[in-house]
Amino acid sequence: MIIDEAVLAKLVCPVTRTPLRYDKERRELISDAGRLAFPVRDGTPVLLVEQARPLEGNADG
């Protein structure tokens, strides 16, 4: 499942209000600023903080 580019351009992280990027392999929306990964289930982004996965590693990746 791929997120539509027009939809992705309108989505922001609910914590930081910064743009998200889509990780096709993991099917997640990534907030680099918030260090969070939000799931995409059946093509629908789940932008709930309690459903987000914390990203590991440092801010540089």
All heavy atoms as TSV, in Angstrom:
chain	resi	resn	atom	element	x	y	z
A	1	MET	N	N	0.860	-1.183	0.000
A	1	MET	CA	C	0.000	0.000	0.000
A	1	MET	C	C	0.902	1.240	0.000
A	1	MET	O	O	1.829	1.337	0.783
A	1	MET	CB	C	-0.894	-0.038	1.232
A	1	MET	CG	C	-1.791	1.145	1.407
A	1	MET	SD	S	-3.337	1.219	0.479
A	1	MET	CE	C	-3.967	-0.415	0.503
A	2	ILE	N	N	0.609	2.170	-0.846
A	2	ILE	CA	C	1.385	3.404	-0.942
A	2	ILE	C	C	0.494	4.571	-0.546
A	2	ILE	O	O	-0.672	4.630	-0.910
A	2	ILE	CB	C	1.924	3.603	-2.374
A	2	ILE	CG1	C	2.892	2.462	-2.721
A	2	ILE	CG2	C	2.591	4.947	-2.532
A	2	ILE	CD1	C	3.366	2.485	-4.144
A	3	ILE	N	N	1.078	5.489	0.194
A	3	ILE	CA	C	0.358	6.702	0.590
A	3	ILE	C	C	0.368	7.675	-0.586
A	3	ILE	O	O	1.407	7.924	-1.188
A	3	ILE	CB	C	1.021	7.365	1.811
A	3	ILE	CG1	C	0.977	6.433	3.018
A	3	ILE	CG2	C	0.390	8.697	2.137
A	3	ILE	CD1	C	-0.394	6.203	3.574
A	4	ASP	N	N	-0.781	8.227	-0.909
A	4	ASP	CA	C	-0.903	9.210	-1.981
A	4	ASP	C	C	-0.055	10.433	-1.644
A	4	ASP	O	O	-0.110	10.938	-0.521
A	4	ASP	CB	C	-2.379	9.587	-2.113
A	4	ASP	CG	C	-2.616	10.537	-3.254
A	4	ASP	OD1	O	-2.410	11.759	-3.042
A	4	ASP	OD2	O	-3.007	10.076	-4.333
A	5	GLU	N	N	0.723	10.903	-2.594
A	5	GLU	CA	C	1.616	12.047	-2.378
A	5	GLU	C	C	0.865	13.310	-1.962
A	5	GLU	O	O	1.345	14.089	-1.156
A	5	GLU	CB	C	2.456	12.323	-3.634
A	5	GLU	CG	C	3.488	11.248	-3.922
A	5	GLU	CD	C	4.565	11.167	-2.870
A	5	GLU	OE1	O	5.003	12.216	-2.347
A	5	GLU	OE2	O	4.981	10.032	-2.557
A	6	ALA	N	N	-0.325	13.509	-2.517
A	6	ALA	CA	C	-1.116	14.698	-2.156
A	6	ALA	C	C	-1.567	14.625	-0.699
A	6	ALA	O	O	-1.575	15.638	0.006
A	6	ALA	CB	C	-2.322	14.826	-3.075
A	7	VAL	N	N	-1.913	13.428	-0.247
A	7	VAL	CA	C	-2.312	13.251	1.155
A	7	VAL	C	C	-1.095	13.429	2.057
A	7	VAL	O	O	-1.155	14.127	3.078
A	7	VAL	CB	C	-2.953	11.855	1.372
A	7	VAL	CG1	C	-3.175	11.580	2.849
A	7	VAL	CG2	C	-4.254	11.759	0.602
A	8	LEU	N	N	0.014	12.808	1.686
A	8	LEU	CA	C	1.241	12.909	2.485
A	8	LEU	C	C	1.682	14.362	2.658
A	8	LEU	O	O	2.126	14.763	3.739
A	8	LEU	CB	C	2.354	12.089	1.838
A	8	LEU	CG	C	3.682	12.050	2.582
A	8	LEU	CD1	C	3.509	11.498	3.994
A	8	LEU	CD2	C	4.691	11.225	1.815
A	9	ALA	N	N	1.525	15.162	1.632
A	9	ALA	CA	C	1.933	16.566	1.698
A	9	ALA	C	C	1.125	17.363	2.729
A	9	ALA	O	O	1.596	18.381	3.231
A	9	ALA	CB	C	1.799	17.210	0.325
A	10	LYS	N	N	-0.055	16.875	3.076
A	10	LYS	CA	C	-0.912	17.584	4.030
A	10	LYS	C	C	-0.763	17.084	5.464
A	10	LYS	O	O	-1.226	17.739	6.393
A	10	LYS	CB	C	-2.373	17.456	3.601
A	10	LYS	CG	C	-2.658	18.148	2.295
A	10	LYS	CD	C	-4.078	17.938	1.875
A	10	LYS	CE	C	-4.294	18.595	0.504
A	10	LYS	NZ	N	-5.641	18.411	0.021
A	11	LEU	N	N	-0.145	15.931	5.628
A	11	LEU	CA	C	-0.025	15.345	6.961
A	11	LEU	C	C	1.167	15.918	7.716
A	11	LEU	O	O	2.223	16.154	7.127
A	11	LEU	CB	C	0.142	13.829	6.851
A	11	LEU	CG	C	-1.041	13.064	6.281
A	11	LEU	CD1	C	-0.693	11.589	6.155
A	11	LEU	CD2	C	-2.271	13.253	7.141
A	12	VAL	N	N	0.978	16.117	9.004
A	12	VAL	CA	C	2.070	16.568	9.866
A	12	VAL	C	C	2.069	15.719	11.138
A	12	VAL	O	O	1.058	15.121	11.512
A	12	VAL	CB	C	1.959	18.064	10.248
A	12	VAL	CG1	C	2.098	18.952	9.030
A	12	VAL	CG2	C	0.671	18.347	10.987
A	13	CYS	N	N	3.191	15.705	11.796
A	13	CYS	CA	C	3.324	15.008	13.066
A	13	CYS	C	C	2.413	15.679	14.094
A	13	CYS	O	O	2.432	16.907	14.225
A	13	CYS	CB	C	4.777	15.061	13.533
A	13	CYS	SG	S	5.034	14.400	15.183
A	14	PRO	N	N	1.615	14.913	14.825
A	14	PRO	CA	C	0.729	15.513	15.818
A	14	PRO	C	C	1.477	16.093	17.019
A	14	PRO	O	O	0.915	16.890	17.755
A	14	PRO	CB	C	-0.177	14.356	16.239
A	14	PRO	CG	C	0.594	13.133	15.928
A	14	PRO	CD	C	1.437	13.468	14.735
A	15	VAL	N	N	2.732	15.740	17.190
A	15	VAL	CA	C	3.529	16.237	18.313
A	15	VAL	C	C	4.274	17.511	17.940
A	15	VAL	O	O	4.200	18.519	18.638
A	15	VAL	CB	C	4.537	15.160	18.796
A	15	VAL	CG1	C	5.428	15.693	19.901
A	15	VAL	CG2	C	3.806	13.904	19.252
A	16	THR	N	N	4.981	17.466	16.807
A	16	THR	CA	C	5.865	18.576	16.432
A	16	THR	C	C	5.285	19.492	15.356
A	16	THR	O	O	5.843	20.554	15.100
A	16	THR	CB	C	7.208	18.031	15.920
A	16	THR	OG1	O	6.961	17.278	14.717
A	16	THR	CG2	C	7.894	17.164	16.958
A	17	ARG	N	N	4.227	19.031	14.686
A	17	ARG	CA	C	3.616	19.782	13.577
A	17	ARG	C	C	4.580	19.961	12.398
A	17	ARG	O	O	4.483	20.928	11.645
A	17	ARG	CB	C	3.086	21.146	14.019
A	17	ARG	CG	C	2.048	21.071	15.089
A	17	ARG	CD	C	0.761	20.549	14.515
A	17	ARG	NE	N	-0.302	20.635	15.520
A	17	ARG	CZ	C	-1.178	19.689	15.741
A	17	ARG	NH1	N	-1.137	18.586	15.059
A	17	ARG	NH2	N	-2.105	19.830	16.647
A	18	THR	N	N	5.511	19.022	12.255
A	18	THR	CA	C	6.450	19.032	11.137
A	18	THR	C	C	6.041	17.964	10.120
A	18	THR	O	O	5.310	17.026	10.458
A	18	THR	CB	C	7.894	18.773	11.627
A	18	THR	OG1	O	7.925	17.531	12.345
A	18	THR	CG2	C	8.379	19.898	12.534
A	19	PRO	N	N	6.501	18.086	8.870
A	19	PRO	CA	C	6.129	17.114	7.836
A	19	PRO	C	C	6.565	15.691	8.189
A	19	PRO	O	O	7.525	15.478	8.929
A	19	PRO	CB	C	6.878	17.609	6.597
A	19	PRO	CG	C	7.156	19.039	6.864
A	19	PRO	CD	C	7.336	19.158	8.347
A	20	LEU	N	N	5.839	14.743	7.625
A	20	LEU	CA	C	6.148	13.335	7.788
A	20	LEU	C	C	6.686	12.790	6.478
A	20	LEU	O	O	6.395	13.319	5.409
A	20	LEU	CB	C	4.885	12.563	8.177
A	20	LEU	CG	C	4.232	12.962	9.490
A	20	LEU	CD1	C	2.835	12.370	9.578
A	20	LEU	CD2	C	5.083	12.517	10.661
A	21	ARG	N	N	7.453	11.724	6.556
A	21	ARG	CA	C	7.905	11.021	5.348
A	21	ARG	C	C	7.443	9.574	5.448
A	21	ARG	O	O	7.298	9.032	6.544
A	21	ARG	CB	C	9.405	11.127	5.150
A	21	ARG	CG	C	10.240	10.478	6.217
A	21	ARG	CD	C	11.741	10.632	5.934
A	21	ARG	NE	N	12.508	10.190	7.077
A	21	ARG	CZ	C	12.846	8.927	7.334
A	21	ARG	NH1	N	12.474	7.967	6.501
A	21	ARG	NH2	N	13.528	8.605	8.413
A	22	TYR	N	N	7.211	8.959	4.306
A	22	TYR	CA	C	6.684	7.603	4.274
A	22	TYR	C	C	7.804	6.598	4.074
A	22	TYR	O	O	8.618	6.731	3.157
A	22	TYR	CB	C	5.650	7.467	3.154
A	22	TYR	CG	C	4.990	6.114	3.103
A	22	TYR	CD1	C	4.268	5.632	4.185
A	22	TYR	CD2	C	5.083	5.331	1.963
A	22	TYR	CE1	C	3.655	4.390	4.142
A	22	TYR	CE2	C	4.463	4.095	1.906
A	22	TYR	CZ	C	3.766	3.627	3.000
A	22	TYR	OH	O	3.159	2.400	2.950
A	23	ASP	N	N	7.858	5.591	4.929
A	23	ASP	CA	C	8.802	4.479	4.802
A	23	ASP	C	C	8.021	3.303	4.201
A	23	ASP	O	O	7.201	2.685	4.884
A	23	ASP	CB	C	9.356	4.122	6.182
A	23	ASP	CG	C	10.366	2.991	6.139
A	23	ASP	OD1	O	10.352	2.184	5.184
A	23	ASP	OD2	O	11.182	2.909	7.075
A	24	LYS	N	N	8.272	3.025	2.915
A	24	LYS	CA	C	7.529	1.975	2.209
A	24	LYS	C	C	7.780	0.597	2.792
A	24	LYS	O	O	6.867	-0.204	2.915
A	24	LYS	CB	C	7.923	1.942	0.725
A	24	LYS	CG	C	7.192	2.939	-0.118
A	24	LYS	CD	C	7.345	2.633	-1.582
A	24	LYS	CE	C	8.682	3.111	-2.084
A	24	LYS	NZ	N	8.804	3.009	-3.544
A	25	GLU	N	N	9.017	0.308	3.149
A	25	GLU	CA	C	9.360	-1.017	3.653
A	25	GLU	C	C	8.638	-1.348	4.953
A	25	GLU	O	O	8.171	-2.465	5.144
A	25	GLU	CB	C	10.865	-1.131	3.866
A	25	GLU	CG	C	11.650	-1.213	2.580
A	25	GLU	CD	C	13.131	-1.387	2.823
A	25	GLU	OE1	O	13.522	-1.845	3.916
A	25	GLU	OE2	O	13.902	-1.054	1.914
A	26	ARG	N	N	8.574	-0.385	5.857
A	26	ARG	CA	C	7.952	-0.626	7.165
A	26	ARG	C	C	6.487	-0.197	7.212
A	26	ARG	O	O	5.811	-0.424	8.196
A	26	ARG	CB	C	8.736	0.098	8.246
A	26	ARG	CG	C	10.149	-0.478	8.367
A	26	ARG	CD	C	10.807	0.010	9.588
A	26	ARG	NE	N	10.400	-0.873	10.682
A	26	ARG	CZ	C	11.121	-1.091	11.745
A	26	ARG	NH1	N	12.281	-0.490	11.882
A	26	ARG	NH2	N	10.701	-1.883	12.699
A	27	ARG	N	N	6.025	0.476	6.144
A	27	ARG	CA	C	4.655	0.985	6.078
A	27	ARG	C	C	4.357	1.886	7.278
A	27	ARG	O	O	3.409	1.667	8.022
A	27	ARG	CB	C	3.650	-0.154	5.996
A	27	ARG	CG	C	3.763	-0.937	4.730
A	27	ARG	CD	C	2.669	-1.969	4.608
A	27	ARG	NE	N	3.051	-2.950	3.620
A	27	ARG	CZ	C	3.171	-4.236	3.868
A	27	ARG	NH1	N	2.908	-4.714	5.043
A	27	ARG	NH2	N	3.531	-5.051	2.919
A	28	GLU	N	N	5.226	2.884	7.437
A	28	GLU	CA	C	5.086	3.827	8.540
A	28	GLU	C	C	5.314	5.248	8.050
A	28	GLU	O	O	6.027	5.464	7.076
A	28	GLU	CB	C	6.126	3.548	9.627
A	28	GLU	CG	C	5.992	2.225	10.304
A	28	GLU	CD	C	7.099	1.954	11.290
A	28	GLU	OE1	O	8.270	2.299	11.028
A	28	GLU	OE2	O	6.793	1.381	12.341
A	29	LEU	N	N	4.712	6.187	8.754
A	29	LEU	CA	C	4.997	7.596	8.540
A	29	LEU	C	C	6.005	8.003	9.618
A	29	LEU	O	O	5.778	7.762	10.810
A	29	LEU	CB	C	3.727	8.427	8.644
A	29	LEU	CG	C	2.754	8.221	7.493
A	29	LEU	CD1	C	1.420	8.871	7.813
A	29	LEU	CD2	C	3.315	8.776	6.208
A	30	ILE	N	N	7.084	8.604	9.182
A	30	ILE	CA	C	8.183	8.935	10.081
A	30	ILE	C	C	8.207	10.425	10.378
A	30	ILE	O	O	8.173	11.251	9.468
A	30	ILE	CB	C	9.543	8.536	9.457
A	30	ILE	CG1	C	9.533	7.076	9.022
A	30	ILE	CG2	C	10.701	8.856	10.387
A	30	ILE	CD1	C	9.362	6.079	10.132
A	31	SER	N	N	8.290	10.725	11.660
A	31	SER	CA	C	8.511	12.097	12.109
A	31	SER	C	C	9.962	12.171	12.564
A	31	SER	O	O	10.314	11.694	13.652
A	31	SER	CB	C	7.582	12.447	13.275
A	31	SER	OG	O	7.971	13.693	13.839
A	32	ASP	N	N	10.812	12.748	11.713
A	32	ASP	CA	C	12.225	12.877	12.082
A	32	ASP	C	C	12.391	13.804	13.273
A	32	ASP	O	O	13.176	13.529	14.177
A	32	ASP	CB	C	13.044	13.379	10.886
A	32	ASP	CG	C	13.116	12.326	9.783
A	32	ASP	OD1	O	13.424	11.162	10.090
A	32	ASP	OD2	O	12.843	12.674	8.627
A	33	ALA	N	N	11.636	14.870	13.311
A	33	ALA	CA	C	11.737	15.836	14.410
A	33	ALA	C	C	11.264	15.246	15.731
A	33	ALA	O	O	11.855	15.484	16.780
A	33	ALA	CB	C	10.938	17.101	14.083
A	34	GLY	N	N	10.214	14.458	15.684
A	34	GLY	CA	C	9.655	13.864	16.900
A	34	GLY	C	C	10.246	12.515	17.246
A	34	GLY	O	O	9.963	11.971	18.306
A	35	ARG	N	N	11.075	11.959	16.325
A	35	ARG	CA	C	11.685	10.644	16.510
A	35	ARG	C	C	10.619	9.574	16.762
A	35	ARG	O	O	10.750	8.732	17.642
A	35	ARG	CB	C	12.731	10.654	17.631
A	35	ARG	CG	C	13.832	11.689	17.487
A	35	ARG	CD	C	14.728	11.502	16.278
A	35	ARG	NE	N	15.386	10.195	16.315
A	35	ARG	CZ	C	15.698	9.505	15.236
A	35	ARG	NH1	N	15.452	9.983	14.049
A	35	ARG	NH2	N	16.265	8.320	15.312
A	36	LEU	N	N	9.534	9.638	15.958
A	36	LEU	CA	C	8.429	8.706	16.083
A	36	LEU	C	C	8.072	8.119	14.720
A	36	LEU	O	O	8.245	8.781	13.692
A	36	LEU	CB	C	7.192	9.408	16.649
A	36	LEU	CG	C	7.288	9.939	18.068
A	36	LEU	CD1	C	6.104	10.845	18.366
A	36	LEU	CD2	C	7.356	8.792	19.067
A	37	ALA	N	N	7.546	6.891	14.738
A	37	ALA	CA	C	7.046	6.243	13.534
A	37	ALA	C	C	5.582	5.891	13.762
A	37	ALA	O	O	5.242	5.201	14.724
A	37	ALA	CB	C	7.849	4.986	13.239
A	38	PHE	N	N	4.724	6.386	12.894
A	38	PHE	CA	C	3.291	6.163	12.999
A	38	PHE	C	C	2.877	5.084	12.002
A	38	PHE	O	O	3.255	5.143	10.834
A	38	PHE	CB	C	2.521	7.457	12.706
A	38	PHE	CG	C	2.784	8.542	13.713
A	38	PHE	CD1	C	3.795	9.465	13.508
A	38	PHE	CD2	C	2.030	8.626	14.873
A	38	PHE	CE1	C	4.047	10.462	14.437
A	38	PHE	CE2	C	2.267	9.620	15.807
A	38	PHE	CZ	C	3.279	10.538	15.592
A	39	PRO	N	N	2.070	4.114	12.439
A	39	PRO	CA	C	1.678	3.042	11.527
A	39	PRO	C	C	0.684	3.508	10.465
A	39	PRO	O	O	-0.042	4.473	10.653
A	39	PRO	CB	C	1.018	2.020	12.462
A	39	PRO	CG	C	0.516	2.826	13.607
A	39	PRO	CD	C	1.492	3.963	13.768
A	40	VAL	N	N	0.689	2.782	9.359
A	40	VAL	CA	C	-0.320	2.962	8.318
A	40	VAL	C	C	-1.031	1.621	8.215
A	40	VAL	O	O	-0.411	0.613	7.877
A	40	VAL	CB	C	0.309	3.352	6.964
A	40	VAL	CG1	C	-0.766	3.451	5.890
A	40	VAL	CG2	C	1.064	4.660	7.093
A	41	ARG	N	N	-2.308	1.602	8.542
A	41	ARG	CA	C	-3.077	0.361	8.561
A	41	ARG	C	C	-4.159	0.410	7.486
A	41	ARG	O	O	-4.988	1.313	7.488
A	41	ARG	CB	C	-3.705	0.148	9.929
A	41	ARG	CG	C	-2.652	-0.030	11.004
A	41	ARG	CD	C	-3.252	-0.462	12.312
A	41	ARG	NE	N	-2.207	-0.540	13.296
A	41	ARG	CZ	C	-2.200	0.123	14.444
A	41	ARG	NH1	N	-3.219	0.911	14.757
A	41	ARG	NH2	N	-1.199	0.002	15.289
A	42	ASP	N	N	-4.109	-0.554	6.584
A	42	ASP	CA	C	-5.069	-0.627	5.479
A	42	ASP	C	C	-5.135	0.689	4.708
A	42	ASP	O	O	-6.211	1.141	4.315
A	42	ASP	CB	C	-6.465	-1.008	5.993
A	42	ASP	CG	C	-6.492	-2.398	6.617
A	42	ASP	OD1	O	-5.809	-3.290	6.089
A	42	ASP	OD2	O	-7.184	-2.574	7.631
A	43	GLY	N	N	-3.975	1.325	4.547
A	43	GLY	CA	C	-3.896	2.569	3.792
A	43	GLY	C	C	-4.269	3.812	4.567
A	43	GLY	O	O	-4.241	4.906	4.032
A	44	THR	N	N	-4.589	3.654	5.847
A	44	THR	CA	C	-4.993	4.788	6.672
A	44	THR	C	C	-3.917	5.113	7.695
A	44	THR	O	O	-3.559	4.245	8.505
A	44	THR	CB	C	-6.317	4.472	7.413
A	44	THR	OG1	O	-7.315	4.144	6.450
A	44	THR	CG2	C	-6.770	5.650	8.248
A	45	PRO	N	N	-3.381	6.331	7.680
A	45	PRO	CA	C	-2.394	6.719	8.684
A	45	PRO	C	C	-3.034	6.781	10.074
A	45	PRO	O	O	-4.128	7.314	10.227
A	45	PRO	CB	C	-1.954	8.116	8.249
A	45	PRO	CG	C	-2.393	8.254	6.842
A	45	PRO	CD	C	-3.599	7.378	6.691
A	46	VAL	N	N	-2.351	6.211	11.049
A	46	VAL	CA	C	-2.817	6.249	12.438
A	46	VAL	C	C	-1.900	7.227	13.181
A	46	VAL	O	O	-0.808	6.873	13.601
A	46	VAL	CB	C	-2.781	4.852	13.087
A	46	VAL	CG1	C	-3.276	4.918	14.523
A	46	VAL	CG2	C	-3.601	3.862	12.273
A	47	LEU	N	N	-2.358	8.469	13.303
A	47	LEU	CA	C	-1.529	9.531	13.877
A	47	LEU	C	C	-1.850	9.755	15.355
A	47	LEU	O	O	-2.038	10.880	15.807
A	47	LEU	CB	C	-1.688	10.816	13.072
A	47	LEU	CG	C	-1.243	10.710	11.614
A	47	LEU	CD1	C	-1.475	12.020	10.885
A	47	LEU	CD2	C	0.217	10.301	11.524
A	48	LEU	N	N	-1.904	8.676	16.087
A	48	LEU	CA	C	-2.115	8.731	17.528
A	48	LEU	C	C	-0.782	8.479	18.216
A	48	LEU	O	O	-0.107	7.478	17.933
A	48	LEU	CB	C	-3.121	7.667	17.965
A	48	LEU	CG	C	-4.515	7.769	17.364
A	48	LEU	CD1	C	-5.338	6.532	17.713
A	48	LEU	CD2	C	-5.196	9.030	17.861
A	49	VAL	N	N	-0.406	9.372	19.119
A	49	VAL	CA	C	0.888	9.255	19.793
A	49	VAL	C	C	1.009	7.914	20.505
A	49	VAL	O	O	2.069	7.286	20.485
A	49	VAL	CB	C	1.106	10.438	20.770
A	49	VAL	CG1	C	2.383	10.282	21.549
A	49	VAL	CG2	C	1.098	11.753	20.006
A	50	GLU	N	N	-0.079	7.454	21.106
A	50	GLU	CA	C	-0.012	6.188	21.838
A	50	GLU	C	C	0.169	4.976	20.914
A	50	GLU	O	O	0.534	3.902	21.370
A	50	GLU	CB	C	-1.214	5.995	22.767
A	50	GLU	CG	C	-2.566	6.234	22.178
A	50	GLU	CD	C	-2.994	7.693	22.140
A	50	GLU	OE1	O	-2.379	8.586	22.733
A	50	GLU	OE2	O	-3.989	7.942	21.463
A	51	GLN	N	N	-0.050	5.149	19.617
A	51	GLN	CA	C	0.177	4.073	18.645
A	51	GLN	C	C	1.539	4.185	17.961
A	51	GLN	O	O	1.937	3.293	17.212
A	51	GLN	CB	C	-0.914	4.104	17.575
A	51	GLN	CG	C	-2.299	3.808	18.090
A	51	GLN	CD	C	-2.452	2.365	18.524
A	51	GLN	OE1	O	-2.091	1.448	17.794
A	51	GLN	NE2	N	-2.976	2.172	19.721
A	52	ALA	N	N	2.249	5.281	18.189
A	52	ALA	CA	C	3.538	5.524	17.539
A	52	ALA	C	C	4.636	4.667	18.168
A	52	ALA	O	O	4.591	4.331	19.354
A	52	ALA	CB	C	3.910	6.992	17.635
A	53	ARG	N	N	5.619	4.358	17.344
A	53	ARG	CA	C	6.794	3.615	17.787
A	53	ARG	C	C	7.950	4.603	17.893
A	53	ARG	O	O	8.224	5.345	16.948
A	53	ARG	CB	C	7.105	2.536	16.741
A	53	ARG	CG	C	8.352	1.729	17.009
A	53	ARG	CD	C	8.529	0.666	15.934
A	53	ARG	NE	N	8.791	1.226	14.621
A	53	ARG	CZ	C	9.987	1.660	14.198
A	53	ARG	NH1	N	11.024	1.632	14.993
A	53	ARG	NH2	N	10.129	2.129	12.980
A	54	PRO	N	N	8.646	4.625	19.055
A	54	PRO	CA	C	9.803	5.520	19.154
A	54	PRO	C	C	10.923	5.034	18.215
A	54	PRO	O	O	11.149	3.834	18.090
A	54	PRO	CB	C	10.250	5.402	20.610
A	54	PRO	CG	C	9.240	4.567	21.299
A	54	PRO	CD	C	8.372	3.915	20.276
A	55	LEU	N	N	11.575	5.973	17.564
A	55	LEU	CA	C	12.698	5.629	16.708
A	55	LEU	C	C	13.962	5.479	17.547
A	55	LEU	O	O	14.188	6.253	18.479
A	55	LEU	CB	C	12.907	6.694	15.639
A	55	LEU	CG	C	11.774	6.846	14.635
A	55	LEU	CD1	C	12.087	7.971	13.656
A	55	LEU	CD2	C	11.550	5.550	13.876
A	56	GLU	N	N	14.748	4.504	17.197
A	56	GLU	CA	C	16.008	4.270	17.905
A	56	GLU	C	C	17.131	5.021	17.221
A	56	GLU	O	O	17.019	5.433	16.082
A	56	GLU	CB	C	16.305	2.784	17.935
A	56	GLU	CG	C	15.259	1.986	18.678
A	56	GLU	CD	C	15.514	0.501	18.648
A	56	GLU	OE1	O	16.600	0.088	18.193
A	56	GLU	OE2	O	14.629	-0.242	19.051
A	57	GLY	N	N	18.238	5.153	17.916
A	57	GLY	CA	C	19.409	5.793	17.334
A	57	GLY	C	C	19.406	7.284	17.586
A	57	GLY	O	O	18.533	7.836	18.221
A	58	ASN	N	N	20.430	7.934	17.012
A	58	ASN	CA	C	20.551	9.371	17.202
A	58	ASN	C	C	19.763	10.120	16.128
A	58	ASN	O	O	19.238	9.538	15.210
A	58	ASN	CB	C	22.030	9.801	17.200
A	58	ASN	CG	C	22.720	9.501	15.892
A	58	ASN	OD1	O	22.095	9.498	14.838
A	58	ASN	ND2	N	24.002	9.229	15.939
A	59	ALA	N	N	19.687	11.400	16.272
A	59	ALA	CA	C	18.891	12.238	15.359
A	59	ALA	C	C	19.440	12.227	13.934
A	59	ALA	O	O	18.744	12.568	13.005
A	59	ALA	CB	C	18.827	13.671	15.892
A	60	ASP	N	N	20.700	11.821	13.736
A	60	ASP	CA	C	21.281	11.779	12.410
A	60	ASP	C	C	20.956	10.488	11.672
A	60	ASP	O	O	21.258	10.339	10.522
A	60	ASP	CB	C	22.801	11.930	12.478
A	60	ASP	CG	C	23.188	13.299	13.011
A	60	ASP	OD1	O	22.395	14.241	12.859
A	60	ASP	OD2	O	24.293	13.428	13.569
A	61	GLY	N	N	20.287	9.548	12.322
A	61	GLY	CA	C	19.893	8.308	11.670
A	61	GLY	C	C	20.766	7.232	12.113
A	61	GLY	O	O	20.978	6.178	11.924
